[in-house]
Amino acid sequence: MHPVLVSIGTRSRTVDPGFFLPPLAAIFYYVALAPSRALLLLFTPQLLAYIAMAAGWREGDAEAIGLRADQWGSSLLKGSILGLVLGGMNLWILVKGAPLLGKDPGFLRETPHARLPFWLMFPVGLFLVALFVEVNFRGWFLSRLLHFAQRRGLAAWSGAGAVLGSALVFSFDPFMVAYFGIFHWLALSDGILWGFLRLRTRSIWAPVAAHTVEVWLIYLVLKLFYA
């Protein structure tokens, strides 16, 4: 049995119906609502995920998601190192790639959180954003994908498949596509690496740290050089 599934695989339960709502809401957005940038529409898939997570919460889900406080130390260190590496690589891609597409490298300053006051977003605000996003995509959604695969006898597929599935849903989240444009594909590679880190450490705090440190780095460079 996959280690992440120990806490949920032993319980007799079907896959939560809410598991399907976020990706279906994203598909509906692209079919019927795109390219609207209304924040409520862009955030609907993630809001549905949090509602489904709360509605279907059961004993053992905290461990399945990786919210164990005793895993902070090494997980935060590994995540922070990965965040620095990915932050540097993605900054280089943005700075070099954006002009080739006729864009100002600082186009990310148009995102809602980049427009908020510096004191509000750095460092606590960006950490909270990363925490909520990772609990959703690398916590709840990834663990449900693993559970879904396990119940259908796809154990050999479950780890890599769940990581790729959660990374795709993350990368094609309407908010990501609306504000990152073609660079939303960077979220796919990030999501894959964060997902494998999540499985490796069995802790959500590792991808939270990786996500936070990467966004801190990009956010600081945007504020210092592209304000």
Secondary structure as GFF3:
##gff-version 3
##sequence-region A 1 227
A	DSSP	three_ten_helix	3	5	.	.	.	ID=ss1
A	DSSP	alpha_helix	6	9	.	.	.	ID=ss2
A	DSSP	three_ten_helix	17	20	.	.	.	ID=ss3
A	DSSP	alpha_helix	21	28	.	.	.	ID=ss4
A	DSSP	pi_helix	29	33	.	.	.	ID=ss5
A	DSSP	alpha_helix	39	55	.	.	.	ID=ss6
A	DSSP	alpha_helix	61	65	.	.	.	ID=ss7
A	DSSP	three_ten_helix	69	71	.	.	.	ID=ss8
A	DSSP	alpha_helix	72	100	.	.	.	ID=ss9
A	DSSP	three_ten_helix	107	110	.	.	.	ID=ss10
A	DSSP	alpha_helix	112	115	.	.	.	ID=ss11
A	DSSP	alpha_helix	118	120	.	.	.	ID=ss12
A	DSSP	pi_helix	121	125	.	.	.	ID=ss13
A	DSSP	alpha_helix	126	134	.	.	.	ID=ss14
A	DSSP	pi_helix	135	141	.	.	.	ID=ss15
A	DSSP	alpha_helix	142	151	.	.	.	ID=ss16
A	DSSP	alpha_helix	155	171	.	.	.	ID=ss17
A	DSSP	alpha_helix	174	180	.	.	.	ID=ss18
A	DSSP	three_ten_helix	181	184	.	.	.	ID=ss19
A	DSSP	alpha_helix	185	201	.	.	.	ID=ss20
A	DSSP	alpha_helix	205	225	.	.	.	ID=ss21
###
